[in-house]
């Protein structure tokens, strides 16, 4: 998750580093904008911002399902 004092470029660089070393997927959660950037292993980037959008999940956790609304409701608690 991107905190207010965190540099977005550094967070993206960390996600890309992880993808270069075998991670299947990376999420960048932006609480200020209430959206989630999803970085795929193939370097595709998708933006999810509608509350009902279901976020993609890596293959090893495909039984798990979560929406954008759920992510941000947890952050409000």
Secondary structure, 3 states (H helix, E strand, C coil): CECCCCCHHHHHHHHHHHHHCCCCEEEEEECCCCEEEEEECCCCEEEECCCCCECCCCHHHCCCCCEHHHHHHHHHC
